[in-house]
Amino acid sequence: MDLGIKGRRAIVTGGSSGIGFETARQFLEEGARVLITGRNQQKLEKARDDLAKRTGGEVHAAVADMTKESDIAKMVETAKQKLGGVDILVNNAGQMYSGRFASIKDDELKTQLETKLFGFMRAIRAVYPMMKAQKWGRIVNTIGGAGKEPDPYMFGSAMTNSALLNLTKSLSEEFGEDNVLVNAICPGWVATDLWVRNTEGMKKEFGVASEAEARKIAAKKNSLGRMGKPEELANATVFLCSERASYITGVAVNLDGGRLKGLW
Ligand SMILES: NC(=O)c1ccc[n+]([C@@H]2O[C@H](COP(=O)([O-])OP(=O)(O)OC[C@H]3O[C@@H](n4cnc5c(N)ncnc54)[C@H](OP(=O)(O)O)[C@@H]3O)[C@@H](O)[C@H]2O)c1
């Protein structure tokens, strides 16, 4: 299926690994022109070179910490210089902030909010005028299932995620008349570096000794009985950013192998 986004200009934040890397790869396979971001320059440049080699597409890189407004402004400036504008924004950069209520620290929760809630919102603020002017835009926010179904262990991420769901829906309403579509994906457990970084907490939470056991328990929580692969998340994001998704806005798609059991 031709997704109709050849030549479209996309920013993928956090494109240096995991879900963001796969999203950038699929955009490039579709003929889109891409800017990826991340904080670690070496990792980012390696990802850019790897993507270019694998796809033969046009891919650029800009170091940007999403907690810093000035970095977000620089990221968008780079997109203007290298790509001539922005048609697609995938707000994906982020961390998980896990732990039960008693362990939550205000400063760490603020960092999570700065990274995902404010980081996503500021990036949208910076690209929206371009999308509005050209009457075409796609924004996808990578959120997370705990925003829909509270989980005590995911308290910090969940509060951030619920706010992001509200932001997504609200902006989809506001930007609709400009043909700027705003959607979200809600990953369940996906096998990325993020999962590995959080292994110790998971082992403790699940009461098991090894990462393998923790993975098994996490996987059993969904209907398919396995964790997601980054490319499975990217499939949906790239579709939502495509011409084929021209009548979809304000949705938050669960990409969790059936983890959430609610009807909506
Ligand atoms: N994996 C899961 O199970 C899961 C579940 C629910 C939601 N998610 C969400 O999915 C998104 C992608 O995560 P992933 O699993 O693909 O993890 P990942 O492999 O660790 O990738 C995260 C990406 O974000 C970048 N990043 C992290 N913090 C950043 C910051 N403050 N500013 C700029 N870039 C930053 C990282 O690069 P640097 O470290 O170099 O900055 C990296 O490129 C995240 O928003 C995460 O919350 C993941």
The ligand as an SDF file (V2000), in Angstrom:
LIG
                    3D

 48 52  0  0  0  0  0  0  0  0999 V2000
    9.1190    0.4280   25.7360 N   0  0  0  0  0  0  0  0  0  0  0  0
    7.9720    0.4420   26.3770 C   0  0  0  0  0  0  0  0  0  0  0  0
    7.5690   -0.5690   26.9560 O   0  0  0  0  0  0  0  0  0  0  0  0
    7.1220    1.7060   26.4010 C   0  0  0  0  0  0  0  0  0  0  0  0
    5.8750    1.6310   27.0330 C   0  0  0  0  0  0  0  0  0  0  0  0
    5.0690    2.7570   27.0750 C   0  0  0  0  0  0  0  0  0  0  0  0
    5.5220    3.9430   26.5090 C   0  0  0  0  0  0  0  0  0  0  0  0
    6.7510    3.9850   25.9150 N   0  0  0  0  0  0  0  0  0  0  0  0
    7.1950    5.2810   25.3700 C   0  0  0  0  0  0  0  0  0  0  0  0
    7.7110    5.0980   24.0760 O   0  0  0  0  0  0  0  0  0  0  0  0
    8.6750    6.1280   23.7930 C   0  0  0  0  0  0  0  0  0  0  0  0
    9.9070    5.4980   23.1680 C   0  0  0  0  0  0  0  0  0  0  0  0
   10.5110    4.6530   24.1220 O   0  0  0  0  0  0  0  0  0  0  0  0
   11.3840    3.3750   23.7320 P   0  0  0  0  0  0  0  0  0  0  0  0
   10.8000    2.2230   24.4320 O   0  0  0  0  0  0  0  0  0  0  0  0
   11.6210    3.3060   22.2770 O   0  0  0  0  0  0  0  0  0  0  0  0
   12.7410    3.7260   24.5330 O   0  0  0  0  0  0  0  0  0  0  0  0
   14.2510    3.9270   24.0760 P   0  0  0  0  0  0  0  0  0  0  0  0
   14.7020    2.8390   23.1830 O   0  0  0  0  0  0  0  0  0  0  0  0
   14.9820    4.1630   25.3520 O   0  0  0  0  0  0  0  0  0  0  0  0
   14.2240    5.2770   23.2190 O   0  0  0  0  0  0  0  0  0  0  0  0
   13.9840    6.5210   23.8110 C   0  0  0  0  0  0  0  0  0  0  0  0
   14.4810    7.6160   22.8640 C   0  0  0  0  0  0  0  0  0  0  0  0
   14.1730    8.8840   23.4530 O   0  0  0  0  0  0  0  0  0  0  0  0
   15.3740    9.6480   23.6220 C   0  0  0  0  0  0  0  0  0  0  0  0
   15.1960   10.4420   24.8360 N   0  0  0  0  0  0  0  0  0  0  0  0
   14.9520   10.0330   26.0890 C   0  0  0  0  0  0  0  0  0  0  0  0
   14.8270   11.0800   26.9160 N   0  0  0  0  0  0  0  0  0  0  0  0
   14.9780   12.2020   26.1520 C   0  0  0  0  0  0  0  0  0  0  0  0
   14.9600   13.5990   26.4010 C   0  0  0  0  0  0  0  0  0  0  0  0
   14.7690   14.1090   27.6300 N   0  0  0  0  0  0  0  0  0  0  0  0
   15.1570   14.4450   25.3660 N   0  0  0  0  0  0  0  0  0  0  0  0
   15.3660   13.9680   24.1300 C   0  0  0  0  0  0  0  0  0  0  0  0
   15.4030   12.6750   23.8160 N   0  0  0  0  0  0  0  0  0  0  0  0
   15.2160   11.7950   24.8330 C   0  0  0  0  0  0  0  0  0  0  0  0
   16.4850    8.6020   23.6880 C   0  0  0  0  0  0  0  0  0  0  0  0
   17.7610    9.1020   23.3030 O   0  0  0  0  0  0  0  0  0  0  0  0
   18.7910    9.7430   24.3910 P   0  0  0  0  0  0  0  0  0  0  0  0
   18.7700    8.8400   25.5720 O   0  0  0  0  0  0  0  0  0  0  0  0
   20.0990    9.8330   23.6850 O   0  0  0  0  0  0  0  0  0  0  0  0
   18.2360   11.0890   24.6940 O   0  0  0  0  0  0  0  0  0  0  0  0
   15.9820    7.5940   22.6500 C   0  0  0  0  0  0  0  0  0  0  0  0
   16.2620    8.0450   21.3510 O   0  0  0  0  0  0  0  0  0  0  0  0
    8.9320    6.8580   25.1230 C   0  0  0  0  0  0  0  0  0  0  0  0
    8.2480    8.0950   25.1250 O   0  0  0  0  0  0  0  0  0  0  0  0
    8.3410    5.9210   26.1460 C   0  0  0  0  0  0  0  0  0  0  0  0
    7.8650    6.5950   27.3030 O   0  0  0  0  0  0  0  0  0  0  0  0
    7.5480    2.8960   25.8450 C   0  0  0  0  0  0  0  0  0  0  0  0
  1  2  1  0
  2  3  2  0
  2  4  1  0
  4  5  1  0
  4 48  2  0
  5  6  2  0
  6  7  1  0
  7  8  2  0
  8  9  1  0
  8 48  1  0
  9 10  1  0
  9 46  1  0
 10 11  1  0
 11 12  1  0
 11 44  1  0
 12 13  1  0
 13 14  1  0
 14 15  2  0
 14 16  1  0
 14 17  1  0
 17 18  1  0
 18 19  2  0
 18 20  1  0
 18 21  1  0
 21 22  1  0
 22 23  1  0
 23 24  1  0
 23 42  1  0
 24 25  1  0
 25 26  1  0
 25 36  1  0
 26 27  1  0
 26 35  1  0
 27 28  2  0
 28 29  1  0
 29 30  1  0
 29 35  2  0
 30 31  1  0
 30 32  2  0
 32 33  1  0
 33 34  2  0
 34 35  1  0
 36 37  1  0
 36 42  1  0
 37 38  1  0
 38 39  2  0
 38 40  1  0
 38 41  1  0
 42 43  1  0
 44 45  1  0
 44 46  1  0
 46 47  1  0
M  CHG  2   8   1  16  -1
M  END
$$$$
